[in-house]
């Protein structure tokens, strides 16, 4: 039973992301069906606007949208205190240290993998080398864990930069086509000209629609990571104080 629960937690991010994507596709399909009759009279559905009128560059922008959804869910799950420094694990470590059951401390750190146990375990294993070595090891591994967490959410920042760049590239492509049509056909065929201009505007719109919320969430998660690192450092400080109280 515990194994099943751990596997469920491990794949929770993927499950949430798949649910969000399926919901988005279902709503998209519903919108397409509802507007099918309207499209015949010149009103386009969301699907037509993105994949037909939007041109080639809307495909990678859409992929970035789904990647952003996945990373947002992953980021919120990653930045929970219950995942980084579970309170029950902290209490177990304090109890084991207080009774000088150091084998149990090592076992707890090996059984419950999280930021707290990985950092504290590194310092605990070098305690025989003195307090300076412990402090240095804790600082080094704490920095590594912080970089790892920040690295995972930094992909959101990458998406928020790349999406509008792709939109801008689509805009340039659409305007090049528009002026090329004007040069070859003149101003007579306004439909071709309007199609190219709409492609240019739709790609810019799509890139910004993806980039703005993703960047906002990235900034929020970055602040959450900073707060989380401080909390973990405080918890490790409590464990080190408990360890020193036992003469270690």
The 8 nearest C-alpha neighbors of each residue, nearest first, counted from 0:
[[1, 3, 2, 4, 5, 6, 7, 8],
 [2, 0, 4, 3, 5, 6, 7, 8],
 [1, 3, 5, 0, 4, 6, 7, 8],
 [4, 2, 6, 0, 1, 5, 7, 8],
 [3, 5, 7, 1, 2, 6, 8, 0],
 [6, 4, 8, 2, 7, 3, 9, 1],
 [7, 5, 9, 3, 8, 4, 2, 10],
 [6, 8, 4, 5, 10, 9, 11, 3],
 [9, 7, 11, 5, 6, 10, 4, 12],
 [8, 10, 6, 7, 11, 5, 12, 4],
 [11, 9, 7, 13, 12, 8, 6, 14],
 [12, 10, 8, 14, 13, 9, 7, 15],
 [13, 11, 15, 73, 14, 10, 72, 16],
 [12, 14, 16, 10, 11, 15, 17, 69],
 [15, 13, 11, 17, 16, 12, 18, 10],
 [16, 14, 18, 12, 17, 13, 11, 19],
 [15, 17, 69, 19, 13, 18, 14, 20],
 [16, 18, 20, 14, 19, 15, 21, 13],
 [19, 17, 15, 21, 16, 20, 22, 14],
 [20, 18, 16, 22, 17, 21, 23, 15],
 [19, 21, 23, 17, 22, 18, 24, 16],
 [22, 20, 24, 18, 23, 19, 17, 25],
 [23, 21, 25, 19, 20, 24, 18, 26],
 [22, 24, 20, 26, 21, 25, 27, 19],
 [25, 23, 27, 21, 22, 26, 28, 20],
 [26, 24, 22, 28, 27, 23, 21, 29],
 [27, 25, 29, 23, 28, 24, 30, 22],
 [26, 28, 24, 30, 25, 29, 23, 31],
 [27, 29, 31, 25, 30, 26, 24, 32],
 [30, 28, 26, 32, 31, 27, 33, 25],
 [29, 31, 27, 33, 28, 32, 26, 34],
 [30, 32, 28, 34, 44, 29, 33, 35],
 [33, 31, 29, 35, 34, 30, 28, 36],
 [32, 34, 30, 31, 35, 29, 36, 37],
 [33, 35, 37, 31, 36, 32, 44, 38],
 [36, 34, 32, 38, 37, 33, 31, 39],
 [35, 37, 38, 34, 39, 40, 33, 32],
 [36, 38, 34, 42, 39, 40, 35, 41],
 [39, 37, 42, 43, 41, 35, 40, 36],
 [40, 38, 37, 36, 41, 35, 42, 43],
 [39, 41, 38, 37, 42, 36, 43, 35],
 [40, 42, 38, 39, 43, 37, 36, 44],
 [43, 41, 38, 37, 40, 44, 39, 34],
 [44, 42, 38, 47, 48, 41, 45, 37],
 [43, 45, 47, 46, 31, 34, 48, 38],
 [44, 46, 48, 47, 49, 31, 43, 30],
 [45, 47, 49, 44, 48, 50, 31, 27],
 [48, 46, 51, 44, 45, 50, 49, 43],
 [47, 49, 52, 45, 46, 53, 51, 50],
 [50, 48, 53, 46, 47, 51, 52, 57],
 [49, 51, 47, 53, 46, 48, 52, 54],
 [52, 50, 47, 53, 48, 49, 54, 46],
 [51, 53, 48, 54, 198, 49, 47, 50],
 [54, 52, 198, 49, 201, 50, 51, 48],
 [53, 55, 52, 56, 51, 198, 57, 50],
 [54, 56, 57, 58, 53, 50, 169, 59],
 [55, 57, 58, 169, 54, 59, 165, 60],
 [56, 58, 60, 55, 59, 53, 61, 54],
 [57, 59, 61, 56, 60, 55, 62, 50],
 [60, 58, 62, 61, 57, 56, 63, 165],
 [61, 59, 57, 63, 58, 62, 162, 206],
 [60, 62, 64, 58, 63, 59, 57, 65],
 [63, 61, 59, 64, 65, 60, 66, 58],
 [62, 64, 66, 60, 61, 65, 67, 59],
 [65, 63, 61, 67, 62, 66, 209, 60],
 [66, 64, 68, 67, 62, 63, 69, 61],
 [67, 65, 63, 69, 68, 64, 62, 70],
 [66, 68, 64, 70, 65, 69, 63, 71],
 [69, 67, 65, 71, 66, 70, 64, 72],
 [68, 70, 16, 66, 72, 67, 71, 73],
 [69, 71, 73, 67, 72, 68, 74, 66],
 [72, 70, 74, 68, 73, 69, 67, 75],
 [71, 73, 75, 69, 74, 70, 12, 76],
 [74, 72, 70, 76, 12, 71, 75, 77],
 [75, 73, 77, 71, 72, 76, 70, 152],
 [74, 76, 78, 72, 77, 73, 71, 79],
 [75, 77, 73, 74, 78, 79, 72, 12],
 [76, 78, 74, 75, 79, 73, 82, 83],
 [79, 77, 75, 76, 74, 224, 80, 223],
 [78, 80, 81, 82, 77, 76, 83, 75],
 [81, 79, 83, 82, 84, 78, 85, 227],
 [80, 82, 85, 79, 84, 83, 86, 78],
 [83, 81, 80, 79, 84, 85, 113, 77],
 [82, 84, 80, 114, 113, 81, 115, 85],
 [83, 85, 115, 80, 81, 82, 231, 86],
 [86, 84, 81, 88, 87, 82, 83, 89],
 [85, 87, 89, 88, 90, 84, 81, 80],
 [88, 86, 90, 89, 85, 91, 92, 84],
 [89, 87, 91, 85, 90, 86, 92, 111],
 [88, 90, 86, 92, 87, 91, 93, 85],
 [91, 89, 93, 87, 92, 88, 94, 86],
 [92, 90, 88, 94, 93, 89, 95, 87],
 [91, 93, 95, 89, 90, 94, 104, 96],
 [92, 94, 90, 96, 91, 95, 97, 238],
 [93, 95, 97, 91, 92, 96, 90, 98],
 [94, 96, 100, 92, 98, 97, 93, 104],
 [97, 95, 99, 93, 98, 94, 100, 92],
 [98, 96, 94, 95, 99, 93, 241, 245],
 [97, 99, 95, 100, 96, 94, 101, 245],
 [100, 98, 96, 97, 101, 95, 245, 242],
 [101, 99, 95, 98, 103, 102, 96, 104],
 [100, 102, 104, 103, 99, 105, 96, 95],
 [103, 101, 105, 104, 100, 106, 95, 99],
 [102, 104, 106, 101, 105, 100, 107, 95],
 [105, 103, 101, 107, 102, 106, 92, 95],
 [104, 106, 108, 102, 103, 107, 109, 101],
 [107, 105, 103, 109, 104, 108, 110, 102],
 [108, 106, 110, 104, 109, 105, 111, 103],
 [107, 109, 116, 105, 106, 111, 110, 120],
 [110, 108, 106, 107, 111, 105, 112, 116],
 [109, 111, 107, 108, 106, 112, 105, 116],
 [112, 110, 108, 109, 107, 113, 116, 88],
 [111, 113, 116, 110, 109, 108, 117, 114],
 [114, 112, 83, 115, 116, 117, 111, 84],
 [115, 113, 83, 117, 116, 118, 84, 144],
 [114, 116, 84, 113, 118, 117, 119, 231],
 [115, 117, 108, 119, 113, 118, 120, 114],
 [118, 116, 114, 120, 115, 119, 113, 121],
 [117, 119, 121, 140, 120, 116, 115, 141],
 [120, 118, 116, 122, 121, 117, 123, 115],
 [119, 121, 123, 117, 122, 118, 116, 108],
 [122, 120, 118, 119, 124, 123, 117, 136],
 [123, 121, 133, 119, 137, 136, 120, 124],
 [124, 122, 120, 126, 125, 121, 119, 133],
 [123, 125, 122, 121, 126, 120, 127, 105],
 [126, 124, 127, 123, 122, 128, 133, 132],
 [127, 125, 123, 128, 129, 124, 133, 122],
 [126, 128, 125, 129, 124, 247, 130, 123],
 [129, 127, 126, 125, 132, 130, 133, 131],
 [130, 128, 127, 132, 131, 126, 133, 125],
 [129, 131, 133, 132, 134, 126, 128, 127],
 [130, 132, 134, 133, 129, 135, 128, 136],
 [133, 131, 135, 130, 134, 129, 128, 136],
 [132, 134, 122, 130, 136, 131, 135, 126],
 [135, 133, 137, 131, 132, 136, 138, 130],
 [134, 136, 132, 138, 133, 137, 131, 139],
 [137, 135, 139, 133, 122, 138, 134, 132],
 [138, 136, 134, 122, 140, 139, 135, 141],
 [137, 139, 141, 135, 136, 140, 142, 134],
 [140, 138, 136, 142, 141, 137, 135, 143],
 [139, 141, 143, 142, 137, 118, 138, 136],
 [142, 140, 138, 144, 143, 139, 137, 118],
 [141, 143, 145, 139, 140, 144, 138, 146],
 [144, 142, 140, 146, 141, 145, 147, 139],
 [143, 145, 147, 141, 146, 142, 140, 148],
 [144, 146, 142, 148, 147, 143, 149, 141],
 [145, 147, 149, 143, 144, 148, 150, 142],
 [146, 148, 150, 144, 145, 149, 143, 151],
 [149, 147, 145, 151, 150, 146, 144, 152],
 [150, 148, 146, 152, 151, 147, 153, 145],
 [149, 151, 147, 153, 148, 152, 146, 154],
 [152, 150, 148, 149, 153, 154, 147, 74],
 [151, 153, 154, 149, 150, 155, 74, 148],
 [154, 152, 150, 156, 155, 151, 149, 157],
 [155, 153, 157, 156, 152, 151, 158, 150],
 [156, 154, 158, 153, 157, 152, 217, 213],
 [155, 157, 159, 153, 154, 158, 214, 217],
 [156, 158, 154, 160, 155, 159, 161, 153],
 [157, 159, 161, 155, 160, 156, 162, 154],
 [158, 160, 210, 156, 214, 157, 162, 161],
 [161, 159, 157, 158, 162, 163, 156, 164],
 [160, 162, 164, 158, 163, 159, 157, 165],
 [163, 161, 206, 165, 164, 159, 160, 158],
 [164, 162, 206, 166, 165, 207, 161, 167],
 [165, 163, 167, 161, 166, 162, 168, 160],
 [164, 166, 168, 162, 163, 167, 169, 161],
 [167, 165, 203, 202, 206, 163, 169, 164],
 [166, 168, 170, 164, 169, 165, 203, 163],
 [167, 169, 165, 171, 170, 166, 164, 172],
 [170, 168, 172, 166, 167, 171, 202, 56],
 [199, 171, 169, 167, 173, 168, 172, 166],
 [170, 172, 168, 174, 169, 173, 175, 167],
 [173, 171, 169, 175, 170, 174, 168, 176],
 [174, 172, 199, 195, 170, 176, 175, 171],
 [173, 175, 177, 171, 176, 172, 196, 178],
 [176, 174, 172, 178, 177, 173, 179, 171],
 [177, 175, 179, 173, 174, 178, 195, 180],
 [178, 176, 174, 195, 192, 180, 179, 175],
 [177, 179, 181, 180, 175, 176, 182, 174],
 [178, 180, 176, 182, 181, 177, 175, 183],
 [181, 179, 183, 177, 182, 178, 184, 176],
 [180, 182, 185, 178, 184, 179, 183, 186],
 [183, 181, 179, 180, 185, 184, 178, 186],
 [182, 184, 180, 181, 185, 179, 178, 186],
 [185, 183, 181, 180, 182, 186, 187, 188],
 [184, 186, 181, 187, 182, 183, 180, 188],
 [187, 185, 181, 188, 189, 184, 192, 180],
 [186, 188, 185, 189, 184, 181, 190, 192],
 [189, 187, 190, 186, 191, 192, 184, 185],
 [188, 190, 192, 191, 187, 193, 186, 194],
 [191, 189, 193, 192, 188, 194, 195, 187],
 [192, 190, 194, 193, 189, 188, 195, 180],
 [191, 193, 189, 177, 195, 190, 194, 196],
 [192, 194, 196, 190, 195, 191, 197, 189],
 [195, 193, 191, 197, 192, 196, 190, 198],
 [194, 196, 173, 177, 198, 192, 193, 197],
 [195, 197, 199, 193, 198, 194, 173, 174],
 [196, 198, 200, 194, 199, 195, 201, 193],
 [199, 197, 53, 195, 201, 196, 200, 173],
 [170, 198, 200, 173, 196, 197, 202, 201],
 [201, 199, 197, 203, 198, 202, 204, 170],
 [202, 200, 204, 198, 53, 203, 199, 197],
 [201, 203, 166, 205, 204, 169, 200, 199],
 [204, 202, 166, 206, 200, 201, 205, 167],
 [203, 205, 201, 207, 202, 206, 208, 200],
 [206, 204, 202, 208, 203, 207, 201, 209],
 [205, 207, 163, 162, 166, 203, 209, 208],
 [206, 208, 210, 204, 209, 163, 205, 211],
 [207, 209, 205, 206, 210, 211, 204, 212],
 [210, 208, 207, 206, 64, 211, 205, 213],
 [209, 211, 159, 207, 213, 208, 162, 212],
 [210, 212, 214, 213, 207, 209, 208, 215],
 [213, 211, 215, 214, 210, 216, 209, 208],
 [214, 212, 216, 210, 215, 211, 159, 217],
 [213, 215, 217, 159, 211, 216, 212, 156],
 [216, 214, 212, 218, 217, 213, 211, 219],
 [217, 215, 219, 213, 214, 218, 220, 212],
 [218, 216, 214, 220, 219, 215, 155, 221],
 [217, 219, 221, 215, 216, 220, 214, 222],
 [220, 218, 216, 222, 217, 221, 223, 215],
 [219, 221, 223, 217, 222, 218, 216, 224],
 [222, 220, 218, 224, 223, 219, 217, 225],
 [221, 223, 225, 219, 220, 224, 226, 218],
 [222, 224, 220, 226, 221, 225, 227, 219],
 [223, 225, 227, 221, 222, 226, 220, 228],
 [226, 224, 222, 228, 227, 223, 221, 229],
 [227, 225, 223, 229, 224, 228, 222, 230],
 [226, 228, 224, 230, 229, 225, 223, 231],
 [227, 229, 231, 225, 230, 226, 232, 224],
 [228, 230, 232, 226, 227, 231, 233, 225],
 [231, 229, 227, 233, 232, 228, 234, 226],
 [232, 230, 234, 228, 233, 229, 115, 235],
 [231, 233, 229, 235, 230, 234, 236, 228],
 [232, 234, 236, 230, 231, 235, 229, 237],
 [235, 233, 231, 237, 236, 232, 230, 238],
 [236, 234, 238, 232, 237, 233, 239, 231],
 [235, 237, 233, 239, 234, 238, 232, 240],
 [238, 236, 234, 240, 235, 239, 241, 233],
 [239, 237, 235, 241, 236, 240, 242, 93],
 [238, 240, 242, 236, 241, 237, 243, 235],
 [241, 239, 243, 237, 242, 238, 236, 244],
 [242, 240, 238, 244, 239, 243, 237, 245],
 [241, 243, 239, 240, 245, 244, 247, 96],
 [244, 242, 247, 246, 240, 245, 241, 239],
 [243, 245, 241, 246, 242, 240, 247, 97],
 [246, 244, 243, 242, 247, 241, 97, 99],
 [245, 247, 243, 244, 242, 241, 99, 240],
 [246, 243, 245, 242, 126, 244, 127, 129]]
